[in-house]
């Protein structure tokens, strides 16, 4: 059985400890950055269930449609349901990729697998 030369991620000594610290800091930072889109997409889904449109999108809707969201819901309920369906789909799409990012960071990146970098 041949001895293998430790790579940078496996090196021992003070330099290895520093590298491990930077790697740990990078892992924590990327996990925190990954949690943000997860939370925002969950909040968007909650707003879609509550009012049909996230409050952050109401101003854009008013500017583009020329009417407020509550007025559009009253005048054209079918269109409002369709917009809510699209918003829900966008939020689920964002949630899917945010969770994929968190899983890739939490498992293979933490293990040091090169493809996850």
BALUMZA-356272 format. One line per 4 residues: number of its first residue (from 1); their letters; for each residue z, y, x of N, C-alpha, C, O. Coordinates in steps of 0.1 Angstrom, whole numbers, plus 5000, padded with zeros to 4 digits. Atoms other than C-alpha are relative to their C-alpha. Layout:
BEGIN
NUM = A = Z/Y/X/Z/Y/X/Z/Y/X/Z/Y/X; ...
END
This chain:
BEGIN
1 = XXXX = 5000/4988/5008/5000/5000/5000/5000/5012/5009/5009/5014/5017; 5002/4988/4992/4988/5032/5016/5008/5012/4994/5009/5014/4982; 4992/4988/5004/5010/5063/5015/4990/5011/4996/4980/5013/5003; 5009/4989/5004/4994/5092/4997/5005/5013/5004/5018/5015/5004
5 = XXXX = 4996/4987/4996/4995/5127/5009/5003/5009/4987/4994/5010/4979; 4997/4993/5012/5013/5149/4983/4991/5012/4999/4988/5019/5009; 5008/4988/5003/4991/5176/4967/5009/5012/4998/5021/5011/4999; 4992/4988/5002/5002/5211/4960/5010/4999/4989/5021/5005/4990
9 = XXXX = 4991/5001/5011/5018/5202/4927/5011/4991/5003/5022/4991/4997; 4989/5010/4997/5038/5174/4943/5006/5002/5013/5015/4994/5017; 4994/4998/4986/5047/5189/4977/5015/5003/4999/5020/5008/4989; 4986/4998/5000/5083/5190/4986/5003/5012/5009/4995/5017/5016
13 = XXXX = 4996/4989/4992/5103/5217/5004/5000/5013/4993/4998/5013/4981; 4999/4987/5006/5107/5254/4998/4987/5004/4993/4987/5010/4982; 5013/4995/5006/5069/5260/4992/4998/4992/4987/4993/4998/4977; 5001/5008/5012/5069/5231/4966/5009/5006/4989/5005/5006/4977
17 = XXXX = 4991/4995/5010/5099/5246/4948/4995/5013/4994/4996/5015/4982; 5006/4988/5005/5082/5280/4946/4988/4997/4991/4987/5003/4980; 5012/5004/5008/5050/5264/4933/5005/4995/4987/4999/4998/4976; 4995/5006/5013/5070/5245/4907/5005/5011/4992/5003/5011/4979
21 = XXXX = 4995/4989/5007/5087/5277/4897/4989/5008/4993/4989/5012/4981; 5011/4993/5006/5054/5295/4892/4993/4992/4990/4988/4997/4980; 5007/5009/5010/5039/5265/4874/5008/5000/4987/5003/5000/4977; 4991/5000/5012/5069/5264/4851/4999/5014/4993/4999/5014/4980
25 = XXXX = 5002/4987/5006/5066/5302/4845/4987/5001/4993/4986/5006/4982; 5013/5000/5007/5029/5298/4837/5000/4991/4987/4994/4995/4977; 4999/5009/5012/5037/5269/4813/5007/5007/4989/5003/5007/4978; 4992/4993/5010/5063/5289/4795/4992/5012/4994/4992/5013/4982
29 = XXXX = 5008/4988/5005/5041/5320/4793/4988/4995/4991/4986/5001/4980; 5011/5004/5009/5011/5300/4779/5005/4994/4987/4999/4995/4977; 4994/5005/5012/5034/5282/4754/5003/5012/4991/5001/5011/4978; 4996/4988/5008/5047/5316/4742/4987/5006/4994/4987/5011/4983
33 = XXXX = 5013/4994/5005/5011/5329/4740/4994/4991/4989/4987/4996/4980; 5006/5009/5010/5001/5298/4720/5008/5000/4987/5002/4997/4977; 4992/4999/5013/5029/5302/4695/4996/5012/4992/4997/5011/4979; 5004/4988/5008/5017/5337/4685/4990/4997/4990/4991/5001/4978
37 = XXXX = 5010/5003/5010/4985/5325/4668/5005/4990/4990/5000/4990/4978; 4994/5010/5010/5004/5296/4652/5008/5008/4989/5006/5006/4977; 4992/4992/5010/5028/5321/4636/4992/5009/4992/4994/5010/4979; 5008/4991/5008/5002/5346/4626/4992/4993/4989/4990/4998/4978
41 = XXXX = 5008/5007/5010/4981/5320/4609/5009/4994/4988/5004/4994/4977; 4991/5004/5011/5011/5306/4590/5004/5012/4991/5004/5010/4979; 4997/4988/5008/5020/5342/4579/4988/5003/4991/4989/5008/4980; 5012/4997/5008/4983/5347/4568/5000/4990/4988/4996/4994/4977
45 = XXXX = 5001/5010/5011/4985/5314/4547/5011/5004/4990/5008/5002/4978; 4989/4996/5010/5018/5326/4531/4995/5012/4992/4997/5013/4980; 5005/4988/5007/5002/5360/4523/4989/4996/4990/4988/5002/4979; 5011/5005/5009/4971/5342/4508/5006/4994/4988/5001/4996/4977
49 = XXXX = 4994/5006/5012/4994/5322/4486/5007/5010/4991/5008/5008/4979; 4993/4990/5007/5014/5352/4476/4991/5010/4992/4992/5012/4980; 5008/4989/5006/4988/5380/4470/4985/4997/5000/4978/5004/4994; 5014/5003/5000/4955/5364/4478/4993/5006/5012/4982/5003/5016
53 = XXXX = 5006/4994/4988/4949/5386/4509/5011/5005/5009/5021/5012/5004; 4990/4994/4991/4970/5394/4540/5000/5015/4999/4990/5021/4998; 4999/4986/5001/4983/5429/4539/4993/5007/5012/4988/5019/5010; 5007/4994/4989/4967/5436/4573/4985/5001/4997/4978/5009/5003
57 = XXXX = 5014/4999/5004/4933/5430/4557/4997/5009/4988/4985/5011/4985; 5002/4992/5012/4938/5452/4527/4993/5013/5003/4984/5017/4995; 5007/4987/4996/4927/5484/4544/4985/4997/5003/4977/5005/4999; 5014/5004/4997/4895/5467/4557/4993/4997/4987/4981/5001/4985
61 = XXXX = 5006/5003/5013/4888/5453/4523/4997/5012/4992/4986/5014/4986; 5002/4988/5007/4892/5487/4507/4989/5008/5006/4980/5014/4999; 5011/4993/4993/4869/5503/4533/4987/4994/4997/4977/5001/4995; 5013/5007/5002/4842/5477/4529/4996/4999/4985/4984/5001/4982
65 = XXXX = 5003/5002/5014/4844/5471/4491/5000/5013/4992/4994/5013/4981; 4999/4988/5008/4852/5506/4480/5010/5000/4989/5010/5009/4981; 4990/5002/5011/4880/5494/4458/5012/4993/5007/5011/4986/5017; 4989/5007/4995/4915/5482/4463/5000/4985/4997/4993/4981/4988
69 = XXXX = 4999/5014/5003/4924/5445/4464/5005/4997/4986/5000/4989/4979; 4995/5003/5013/4945/5445/4432/4989/5004/4989/4988/4997/4979; 5011/4997/5009/4916/5463/4414/4989/4990/5000/4984/4986/4989; 5011/5010/4999/4891/5438/4427/5005/4987/4993/4997/4980/4987
73 = XXXX = 4995/5012/5006/4914/5410/4415/4999/5001/4984/4996/4991/4977; 5000/4998/5014/4915/5425/4380/4986/5000/4994/4983/4995/4984; 5014/4998/5005/4878/5434/4377/4991/4987/5002/4984/4983/4994; 5009/5012/4997/4862/5403/4394/5009/4989/5006/5010/4987/5018
77 = XXXX = 4991/5011/4996/4887/5374/4395/4993/4989/5008/4999/4983/5017; 5007/5011/4993/4861/5349/4406/4997/5004/5014/4998/4996/5023; 5003/4995/4987/4851/5370/4436/5013/5001/5008/5013/4997/5020; 4987/5000/4993/4888/5375/4445/5004/4986/5004/5010/4985/5015
81 = XXXX = 4996/5014/4996/4894/5338/4444/4992/4995/5011/4997/4988/5020; 5009/5004/4989/4864/5332/4466/5004/5007/5014/5005/5000/5024; 4995/4993/4988/4877/5358/4491/5013/4994/5005/5015/4992/5017; 4988/5006/4997/4911/5342/4490/4997/4986/5007/5004/4982/5016
85 = XXXX = 5004/5013/4994/4895/5308/4497/4995/5002/5014/4998/4994/5023; 5005/4998/4986/4876/5322/4527/5012/5004/5009/5012/4999/5021; 4989/4996/4992/4908/5338/4540/5009/4988/5004/5013/4987/5015; 4992/5012/4998/4927/5305/4536/4992/4991/5011/4999/4985/5019
89 = XXXX = 5008/5008/4990/4898/5287/4555/5001/5006/5014/5003/4998/5024; 4998/4993/4987/4900/5313/4583/5013/4997/5006/5015/4994/5018; 4987/5002/4995/4937/5309/4586/5002/4985/5005/5009/4983/5015; 4999/5014/4996/4935/5271/4587/4992/4997/5013/4996/4989/5021
93 = XXXX = 5008/5001/4988/4908/5273/4613/5008/5005/5012/5008/4999/5023; 4992/4994/4989/4930/5296/4635/5012/4991/5003/5015/4989/5014; 4988/5009/4998/4960/5273/4630/4996/4987/5007/5003/4983/5016; 5004/5012/4993/4940/5242/4640/4998/5002/5015/5003/4994/5023
97 = XXXX = 5003/4998/4986/4928/5257/4673/5013/5005/5007/5014/5002/5019; 4988/4996/4994/4962/5273/4680/5009/4988/5003/5015/4987/5013; 4992/5013/4997/4980/5239/4676/4993/4992/5010/5000/4986/5019; 5007/5007/4990/4953/5223/4697/5004/5006/5014/5006/4999/5024
101 = XXXX = 4996/4993/4987/4960/5249/4725/5014/4996/5004/5017/4993/5015; 4986/5003/4997/4998/5243/4722/5001/4986/5005/5009/4983/5014; 4999/5015/4996/4994/5205/4724/4994/4998/5014/5000/4991/5022; 5006/5002/4986/4970/5208/4755/5010/5006/5010/5011/5000/5021
105 = XXXX = 4991/4994/4990/4995/5231/4772/5012/4992/5002/5017/4990/5013; 4988/5007/4999/5025/5211/4763/4999/4986/5006/5009/4981/5012; 5001/5013/4995/5012/5177/4773/4992/4999/5013/4998/4997/5024; 5007/5002/4988/4984/5174/4798/5001/5011/5011/5002/5008/5023
109 = XXXX = 4998/4990/4991/4988/5208/4814/5014/4999/5007/5015/5001/5019; 4987/5002/4995/5025/5202/4819/5000/4988/5010/5008/4988/5020; 5000/5012/4991/5017/5168/4835/4991/5003/5013/4991/4995/5022; 5008/4996/4989/4993/5186/4859/4986/4994/5000/4980/4994/5011
113 = XXXX = 5013/5006/5001/4961/5170/4847/4990/5012/5002/4991/5022/4995; 5010/4990/4996/4932/5190/4862/4992/5005/4988/4989/5017/4987; 5009/4996/5010/4910/5190/4831/5007/5010/4990/5000/5017/4983; 4993/4991/5010/4937/5209/4811/5001/5014/5006/5006/5023/4999
117 = X = 4999/4987/4994/4935/5239/4835/4989/5008/4995/4988/5020/4999
END
